[in-house]
Amino acid sequence: MRRGTTPDYIFTIDGHDLRRSAVFVTIRQDERQITLTGDRLEVGYDGAGEGRATISFRLTQEETLDLHAGQAQAQVRWVDADGTAMCTAVEAIGVAPVLLEEVIRHADGAAAADPSEG
């Protein structure tokens, strides 16, 4: 991901149907942690073969600007109605730098930096 952008992610987990589970996606870098759940995630399922869950989400500019250039880690955890909790392996995500260290907004057809950010 590049800092200051709004990247879309899709994680896939084979052999699980997570549509009725509470799902949490955590991205961590040093002391910084972003955890997404509930309405921030779209959870789907493809029942072909052994089945595959998909977890889709978009990070905000604020969230990606909170990370620094380097490596971050990501993991998906979930718990079903019976209380069984599971998780994926921790995966590395590269974080690339950006020169303008502000949230940018579109205003009346022209790009503008948000002076309250930064």
C-alpha positions as CSV (number, residue, x, y, z in Angstrom):
1,M,0.0,0.0,0.0
2,R,1.1,3.6,-0.4
3,R,0.6,6.0,2.5
4,G,-2.2,8.6,2.0
5,T,-4.2,6.4,-0.4
6,T,-7.4,4.5,0.0
7,P,-6.4,0.9,-0.9
8,D,-8.9,-1.8,-1.4
9,Y,-8.0,-5.3,-0.1
10,I,-9.6,-8.7,-0.5
11,F,-8.4,-11.5,1.7
12,T,-9.4,-15.1,0.9
13,I,-9.6,-17.9,3.4
14,D,-10.1,-21.4,2.0
15,G,-12.4,-23.9,3.7
16,H,-14.4,-21.5,5.9
17,D,-17.7,-19.8,5.6
18,L,-17.4,-16.6,7.8
19,R,-20.8,-15.0,6.9
20,R,-22.2,-15.8,10.4
21,S,-19.0,-15.1,12.3
22,A,-17.7,-11.9,13.9
23,V,-14.7,-11.1,11.7
24,F,-11.8,-8.8,12.7
25,V,-8.9,-7.6,10.4
26,T,-5.9,-6.1,12.1
27,I,-3.1,-4.3,10.5
28,R,-0.2,-3.5,12.9
29,Q,3.1,-1.6,12.6
30,D,5.1,-0.9,15.7
31,E,2.7,0.7,18.2
32,R,0.2,1.6,15.5
33,Q,-2.8,-0.7,15.1
34,I,-5.9,-0.6,12.8
35,T,-8.6,-3.1,13.5
36,L,-11.6,-3.3,11.2
37,T,-14.8,-5.2,11.9
38,G,-18.6,-5.0,11.4
39,D,-19.7,-2.6,8.7
40,R,-16.1,-1.8,7.6
41,L,-15.9,-5.4,6.2
42,E,-17.7,-7.1,3.4
43,V,-17.7,-10.9,4.0
44,G,-18.6,-13.2,1.2
45,Y,-18.5,-16.9,0.4
46,D,-17.9,-19.0,-2.6
47,G,-19.3,-22.5,-1.9
48,A,-17.5,-24.3,-4.8
49,G,-15.2,-27.1,-3.8
50,E,-14.2,-26.8,-0.2
51,G,-15.5,-23.2,-0.1
52,R,-13.7,-19.9,0.2
53,A,-14.5,-16.9,2.4
54,T,-13.7,-13.4,1.1
55,I,-13.1,-10.4,3.3
56,S,-13.1,-7.1,1.4
57,F,-12.4,-3.6,2.9
58,R,-11.0,-0.2,2.1
59,L,-8.6,1.7,4.3
60,T,-9.0,5.5,4.6
61,Q,-6.3,8.1,3.9
62,E,-6.1,8.8,7.6
63,E,-5.4,5.1,8.4
64,T,-2.7,4.8,5.7
65,L,-1.1,8.1,6.7
66,D,-0.9,6.8,10.3
67,L,1.6,4.1,9.1
68,H,5.2,4.9,8.2
69,A,7.0,3.6,5.1
70,G,8.3,0.1,5.7
71,Q,6.6,-3.2,6.7
72,A,3.3,-3.7,8.4
73,Q,1.6,-7.0,9.5
74,A,-2.0,-8.1,8.8
75,Q,-4.1,-10.9,10.2
76,V,-7.7,-12.0,10.1
77,R,-9.4,-13.4,13.2
78,W,-13.0,-14.6,13.6
79,V,-15.3,-16.2,16.2
80,D,-18.4,-18.2,15.4
81,A,-21.7,-18.4,17.4
82,D,-20.4,-21.4,19.3
83,G,-17.4,-19.4,20.5
84,T,-14.8,-21.1,18.4
85,A,-12.1,-18.6,17.5
86,M,-9.7,-19.0,14.6
87,C,-7.2,-16.8,12.8
88,T,-5.0,-16.7,9.7
89,A,-1.2,-16.6,9.7
90,V,0.3,-13.1,10.1
91,E,1.2,-11.7,6.6
92,A,3.6,-8.9,5.7
93,I,2.3,-5.8,3.9
94,G,4.6,-3.3,2.3
95,V,4.0,0.4,3.1
96,A,5.4,2.8,0.5
97,P,6.1,6.6,1.2
98,V,4.1,9.6,-0.1
99,L,5.4,13.1,-0.4
100,L,2.3,15.1,0.6
101,E,1.7,14.1,4.2
102,E,-1.9,15.4,4.3
103,V,-5.4,14.1,3.7
104,I,-6.5,15.5,0.4
105,R,-10.1,16.3,-0.5
106,H,-12.1,17.0,-3.6
107,A,-13.9,20.4,-3.4
108,D,-16.0,21.9,-6.2
109,G,-14.1,20.0,-8.9
110,A,-10.7,21.1,-7.7
111,A,-8.3,19.1,-5.5
112,A,-7.5,20.7,-2.1
113,A,-5.4,19.6,0.9
114,D,-7.3,19.6,4.2
115,P,-5.5,22.2,6.4
116,S,-6.8,20.6,9.5
117,E,-4.8,17.5,8.8
118,G,-1.1,17.2,8.8
